[in-house]
Amino acid sequence: MIEELKSTEIVNKVGGRFKLTALIQKRLGELMDGARPLIENAEGKTNMEIVVQEILQDKITIDMGTDIPNKRGKE
């Protein structure tokens, strides 16, 4: 297991376990689709290790945009 995931530091950094999970899933998908790692020395690391390091180094964050569509069509 990746040691950094045992710490609450990474959970607190993104605002909770649900947000952490969502961020990891999204970034893993991007890496599997061919995106380049945003950290140096990514060679020899798994995609999961790369994502964890990207989060810890503030290379990626969760986007909590406020552009939520109004369900009733009113503003």
C-alpha positions as CSV (number, residue, x, y, z in Angstrom):
1,M,0.0,0.0,0.0
2,I,1.1,3.5,-0.6
3,E,2.2,4.9,2.7
4,E,1.0,8.5,2.0
5,L,-2.6,7.2,1.8
6,K,-2.4,6.0,5.4
7,S,-1.9,9.6,6.6
8,T,-4.7,12.1,7.1
9,E,-2.5,14.8,5.4
10,I,-3.6,13.9,1.9
11,V,-7.3,13.5,3.0
12,N,-7.3,16.9,4.7
13,K,-5.4,18.5,1.7
14,V,-8.3,17.9,-0.7
15,G,-11.2,18.2,1.8
16,G,-12.2,14.6,2.6
17,R,-12.1,11.0,1.6
18,F,-14.8,11.3,-1.0
19,K,-13.1,14.2,-2.8
20,L,-9.8,12.4,-2.6
21,T,-11.3,9.3,-4.2
22,A,-12.9,11.4,-6.9
23,L,-9.7,13.3,-7.7
24,I,-7.6,10.1,-7.8
25,Q,-10.1,8.4,-10.1
26,K,-10.2,11.3,-12.5
27,R,-6.5,11.7,-12.6
28,L,-5.8,8.0,-13.0
29,G,-8.2,8.0,-16.0
30,E,-6.3,10.9,-17.5
31,L,-2.9,9.1,-17.1
32,M,-4.3,5.9,-18.6
33,D,-5.6,7.9,-21.6
34,G,-2.0,9.2,-22.2
35,A,-1.7,12.4,-20.1
36,R,1.8,13.1,-19.0
37,P,2.8,13.1,-15.3
38,L,3.1,16.5,-13.7
39,I,5.9,15.5,-11.4
40,E,9.6,14.9,-12.0
41,N,11.1,11.5,-11.5
42,A,7.9,9.7,-12.5
43,E,9.8,6.9,-14.2
44,G,9.4,3.6,-12.4
45,K,6.4,4.7,-10.4
46,T,2.9,3.3,-10.8
47,N,0.1,5.6,-11.9
48,M,-1.3,5.6,-8.4
49,E,2.0,6.6,-6.9
50,I,2.2,9.4,-9.5
51,V,-1.3,10.7,-8.6
52,V,-0.5,10.7,-4.9
53,Q,2.7,12.7,-5.4
54,E,0.9,15.1,-7.7
55,I,-1.7,15.8,-5.0
56,L,1.0,16.1,-2.2
57,Q,3.0,18.5,-4.4
58,D,-0.1,20.6,-5.2
59,K,0.2,19.8,-8.9
60,I,-3.5,18.8,-9.0
61,T,-6.5,19.8,-7.0
62,I,-10.2,19.1,-7.0
63,D,-12.3,21.6,-8.9
64,M,-15.3,22.7,-6.8
65,G,-16.8,24.9,-9.5
66,T,-20.0,26.7,-8.7
67,D,-21.5,26.2,-12.1
68,I,-24.3,23.9,-11.0
69,P,-27.3,24.0,-13.4
70,N,-30.6,25.0,-11.9
71,K,-32.9,22.0,-12.1
72,R,-36.0,24.1,-12.5
73,G,-34.7,26.2,-15.3
74,K,-34.9,29.4,-13.2
75,E,-32.2,31.6,-12.0
